Amino acid sequence: MLRMAEALRRALNLGSSAESEEYTTEAGPPLLLLGGPGSGKTALLFTAALEAAGEGRGPVLFLTRRPLQSLPRGRGAALDPLRLQKIRFQYPPSTHELLQLLCSAHEARGPAPSLLLLDGLEEYLVGDWGPQEVAYLAALLLDTAAHFSHQIGPGQGCGLIVALQIQEQGDSGDALQLSLLQRYFPAQCWLQVDAQGPGQHCLRACLDPGGQGPRAEWWVAFRPDGEMTVTPWPAQAGNPSSDKGSSSEGQP
């Protein structure tokens, strides 16, 4: 199983094949994917799901409040039907149903997931939720991934990536929630909207693997047709809209 930071590295497509990289068999620390509205979190999360599904291990469990509006078009093996079949989508419509789903994970039949993804965590942190409730949900996510890891067996494990939308001008309550979540998710990837190129939506992705490796940054550009072009930072720092570098397909 790829470490979670490595799963995102491959989703961001550094131009290295799986055969040329050395990955640990352990899942690694849980990772928090952070960004504002329209920052490509869902596209990157789904791309990470495709990468994990191509490992030849267990399925991927993708939790989100509503079905995805569209899927990245992809090229080559990215949207291989066999990979797509290994991604199991579930749509808990409320916080209560998300908690129920996680609490009943031990009753699920079939092979345990090798990767657990949750998109739109902020949609479940609603109402008068305080630090205690936020900590409970974070701990429950980690416990669920740990349970799946136990099912898979030693030396492999189930990874966990959670996407959270953040606001540039968040209030003190939002800052407290984020600070609390960062204690549970030591690895983080920040997505920040950057300069807009002609007909493109450009982002800056900053990955901190939580002490499990070097930090890395990329320019990410989404074209109107949904193509996601990725350029390692700072090689193309002066030209974020450049077509150079590696690319994959997706949409923000």
C-alpha positions as CSV (number, residue, x, y, z in Angstrom):
1,M,0.0,0.0,0.0
2,L,1.3,3.4,-0.9
3,R,1.8,5.9,1.9
4,M,-0.9,8.5,1.7
5,A,1.5,11.3,0.8
6,E,2.9,9.1,-1.9
7,A,-0.6,8.4,-3.2
8,L,-1.1,12.1,-3.6
9,R,2.4,12.5,-5.2
10,R,1.3,10.0,-7.8
11,A,-2.0,11.7,-8.2
12,L,-0.1,14.9,-8.9
13,N,2.0,12.8,-11.4
14,L,5.6,13.7,-10.9
15,G,6.5,11.7,-14.0
16,S,7.8,8.7,-12.2
17,S,6.3,5.3,-12.8
18,A,5.3,3.0,-10.0
19,E,8.1,0.6,-11.0
20,S,10.8,3.3,-10.6
21,E,9.7,4.5,-7.2
22,E,10.2,2.7,-3.8
23,Y,7.1,2.8,-1.7
24,T,6.6,1.5,1.8
25,T,4.0,-1.2,2.2
26,E,2.5,0.6,5.2
27,A,-0.4,3.1,4.8
28,G,1.5,5.9,6.6
29,P,-0.1,8.8,8.5
30,P,-3.6,9.9,7.7
31,L,-3.7,12.9,5.4
32,L,-5.8,16.1,5.3
33,L,-6.4,17.6,1.9
34,L,-7.2,21.4,2.4
35,G,-8.4,24.0,0.0
36,G,-11.0,26.7,-0.7
37,P,-14.0,26.4,-2.9
38,G,-13.1,25.3,-6.5
39,S,-9.6,24.3,-5.5
40,G,-9.7,20.9,-7.1
41,K,-10.0,18.8,-3.9
42,T,-12.5,16.4,-5.3
43,A,-10.6,15.9,-8.6
44,L,-7.3,15.2,-6.7
45,L,-9.1,12.9,-4.3
46,F,-10.6,10.9,-7.1
47,T,-7.2,10.7,-8.9
48,A,-5.7,9.3,-5.7
49,A,-8.5,6.7,-5.6
50,L,-7.6,5.7,-9.2
51,E,-3.9,5.4,-8.3
52,A,-4.7,3.2,-5.3
53,A,-7.1,1.1,-7.3
54,G,-4.4,0.3,-9.8
55,E,-2.1,-1.2,-7.1
56,G,-3.7,-4.6,-7.4
57,R,-4.7,-4.7,-3.7
58,G,-8.1,-4.2,-2.0
59,P,-10.9,-1.9,-3.1
60,V,-11.1,1.9,-2.4
61,L,-14.0,3.3,-0.3
62,F,-15.0,6.8,-1.3
63,L,-17.4,8.6,1.0
64,T,-19.1,11.8,-0.1
65,R,-22.4,13.5,0.6
66,R,-23.6,13.4,-3.1
67,P,-22.6,11.7,-6.3
68,L,-19.8,13.3,-8.3
69,Q,-21.1,15.5,-11.1
70,S,-18.5,14.1,-13.5
71,L,-15.3,12.0,-13.5
72,P,-11.9,12.8,-14.9
73,R,-11.6,11.7,-18.5
74,G,-8.2,10.3,-18.0
75,R,-5.8,8.7,-20.5
76,G,-4.2,5.3,-20.7
77,A,-4.8,3.2,-17.6
78,A,-6.2,6.1,-15.5
79,L,-9.8,5.3,-16.2
80,D,-9.4,1.6,-16.7
81,P,-12.8,0.0,-16.1
82,L,-11.1,-2.5,-13.7
83,R,-9.9,0.4,-11.6
84,L,-13.3,2.1,-11.6
85,Q,-14.9,-1.1,-10.4
86,K,-12.6,-1.2,-7.4
87,I,-13.9,2.2,-6.2
88,R,-16.9,1.8,-3.9
89,F,-18.9,5.0,-3.5
90,Q,-21.2,5.6,-0.6
91,Y,-23.2,8.7,0.0
92,P,-24.1,9.4,3.7
93,P,-26.5,12.4,3.4
94,S,-26.1,13.6,7.0
95,T,-23.6,13.6,9.9
96,H,-25.8,11.0,11.7
97,E,-25.7,8.6,8.8
98,L,-21.9,9.1,8.4
99,L,-21.4,8.2,12.0
100,Q,-23.6,5.2,11.6
101,L,-21.7,4.1,8.6
102,L,-18.3,4.4,10.3
103,C,-19.6,2.7,13.5
104,S,-20.9,-0.3,11.5
105,A,-17.8,-0.7,9.4
106,H,-16.9,-3.9,11.3
107,E,-20.1,-5.5,10.0
108,A,-19.4,-4.9,6.4
109,R,-18.8,-8.0,4.2
110,G,-16.3,-8.4,1.4
111,P,-12.7,-7.5,1.2
112,A,-11.5,-4.6,3.4
113,P,-10.6,-1.3,1.6
114,S,-6.9,-0.5,1.1
115,L,-7.8,3.2,1.1
116,L,-10.6,5.2,2.8
117,L,-11.5,8.6,1.3
118,L,-13.9,11.2,2.7
119,D,-14.7,14.2,0.5
120,G,-16.4,17.4,2.0
121,L,-15.7,16.9,5.7
122,E,-16.9,20.4,6.3
123,E,-20.5,19.4,5.2
124,Y,-20.6,17.1,8.2
125,L,-19.2,19.6,10.7
126,V,-22.5,21.5,10.9
127,G,-24.8,22.9,13.6
128,D,-23.4,23.5,17.1
129,W,-20.5,21.0,16.8
130,G,-17.8,21.8,19.3
131,P,-14.3,20.5,19.7
132,Q,-15.5,17.3,21.4
133,E,-17.7,16.3,18.5
134,V,-15.0,17.2,15.9
135,A,-12.5,15.1,17.8
136,Y,-14.9,12.2,18.0
137,L,-15.5,12.2,14.3
138,A,-11.8,12.4,13.6
139,A,-11.0,9.6,16.0
140,L,-13.8,7.5,14.5
141,L,-12.3,7.9,11.0
142,L,-8.9,6.8,12.3
143,D,-10.4,3.9,14.1
144,T,-12.3,2.8,11.0
145,A,-9.1,2.9,8.9
146,A,-7.3,1.0,11.7
147,H,-10.0,-1.7,11.7
148,F,-9.7,-2.1,7.9
149,S,-5.9,-2.3,8.4
150,H,-6.4,-5.1,10.9
151,Q,-8.5,-7.0,8.4
152,I,-6.0,-6.6,5.7
153,G,-3.1,-7.9,7.8
154,P,0.2,-6.7,9.2
155,G,2.6,-4.7,7.0
156,Q,-0.1,-3.4,4.6
157,G,-2.9,-1.4,6.1
158,C,-5.7,0.9,5.0
159,G,-4.8,4.5,4.2
160,L,-7.0,7.5,5.0
161,I,-7.3,10.8,3.2
162,V,-10.0,13.4,4.1
163,A,-10.8,16.6,2.1
164,L,-11.8,19.7,4.0
165,Q,-12.9,23.0,2.5
166,I,-11.5,26.0,4.3
167,Q,-12.3,29.7,3.9
168,E,-9.7,32.5,3.6
169,Q,-11.6,34.6,6.1
170,G,-12.6,31.9,8.5
171,D,-13.8,32.7,12.0
172,S,-12.2,31.6,15.3
173,G,-14.4,28.5,15.4
174,D,-13.2,27.4,11.9
175,A,-9.6,27.9,13.0
176,L,-10.1,25.9,16.2
177,Q,-11.6,23.0,14.2
178,L,-8.7,23.0,11.7
179,S,-6.1,23.1,14.5
180,L,-7.9,20.2,16.2
181,L,-8.1,18.1,13.0
182,Q,-4.4,18.7,12.3
183,R,-3.6,16.9,15.5
184,Y,-5.2,13.8,14.0
185,F,-3.9,14.2,10.5
186,P,-0.2,15.0,10.6
187,A,0.2,14.8,6.8
188,Q,-1.4,17.7,4.9
189,C,-1.8,18.9,1.3
190,W,-2.8,22.5,0.8
191,L,-4.4,23.7,-2.5
192,Q,-4.4,27.4,-3.1
193,V,-5.9,29.2,-6.1
194,D,-3.2,31.0,-7.9
195,A,-2.8,33.2,-11.1
196,Q,-5.4,32.5,-13.8
197,G,-4.0,31.6,-17.2
198,P,-5.9,32.1,-20.5
199,G,-8.8,29.8,-20.2
200,Q,-7.3,28.0,-17.3
201,H,-7.9,27.6,-13.6
202,C,-4.5,27.5,-11.8
203,L,-3.6,26.2,-8.3
204,R,-0.6,25.8,-6.2
205,A,-0.4,22.4,-4.4
206,C,1.8,22.1,-1.3
207,L,2.4,18.7,0.2
208,D,3.7,18.2,3.7
209,P,3.9,14.4,4.4
210,G,4.1,14.8,8.1
211,G,7.7,14.0,8.7
212,Q,7.6,10.9,6.4
213,G,9.5,12.6,3.6
214,P,10.4,15.9,1.9
215,R,7.8,18.6,1.3
216,A,6.9,19.2,-2.4
217,E,5.0,21.8,-4.4
218,W,3.4,21.9,-7.8
219,W,1.5,24.2,-10.2
220,V,-1.8,22.6,-11.2
221,A,-3.8,24.0,-14.1
222,F,-7.3,22.9,-15.2
223,R,-8.2,23.6,-18.7
224,P,-11.8,24.1,-19.9
225,D,-12.0,20.6,-21.3
226,G,-11.1,19.1,-17.9
227,E,-7.5,18.3,-18.5
228,M,-5.3,18.7,-15.4
229,T,-1.7,19.8,-16.2
230,V,0.8,19.5,-13.4
231,T,4.3,21.1,-13.3
232,P,6.7,20.6,-10.3
233,W,7.5,23.8,-8.4
234,P,9.7,25.8,-8.8
235,A,10.9,24.6,-12.2
236,Q,8.1,26.4,-13.9
237,A,7.5,29.0,-11.3
238,G,7.7,31.8,-13.8
239,N,5.0,30.2,-16.0
240,P,2.2,28.4,-14.1
241,S,0.2,27.9,-17.3
242,S,3.0,26.1,-19.1
243,D,2.1,22.8,-20.8
244,K,5.5,21.4,-19.8
245,G,5.8,18.8,-17.2
246,S,3.6,15.8,-16.5
247,S,-0.2,15.8,-16.9
248,S,-3.3,13.7,-16.2
249,E,-7.0,14.3,-16.6
250,G,-9.4,15.8,-14.1
251,Q,-11.5,18.8,-13.2
252,P,-11.8,20.9,-10.1
